[in-house]
Amino acid sequence: MSKDELFLFRRQQIEDYRNSGQSAETWCEVNTMKVSTLRYWLRRIKDADQPEPEQAWATMKLIDKATSVDSTPIIIRVNNFEISLQRGFEPTVLSAVIQTLQGI
């Protein structure tokens, strides 16, 4: 029996159980099924019958860094070299670069 066939078979059994009006224990005893199996398939079929959640798309606004006030660079000139710094630069890296340039 394929997975699809098993699923349809179990779906029919669950439908029979629901229509029987019997308790899970009584129905399982008559139909030679473990109560744990019945409960498993009740959950599985309930989950399968739940509609898929709708996908929502996020919107994003892109800011052109060339025109953003926060992106205006700081320019440092050392000897014949020019260093352009953006917001969030590492001061220790800048210091090391300046020391290197001064030695050239």
Secondary structure as UniProt FT lines:
FT   HELIX           3..20
FT   HELIX           24..30
FT   TURN            31..32
FT   HELIX           35..49
FT   TURN            65..67
FT   HELIX           69..71
FT   STRAND          74..78
FT   TURN            79..80
FT   STRAND          81..85
FT   TURN            87..88
FT   HELIX           91..102
//
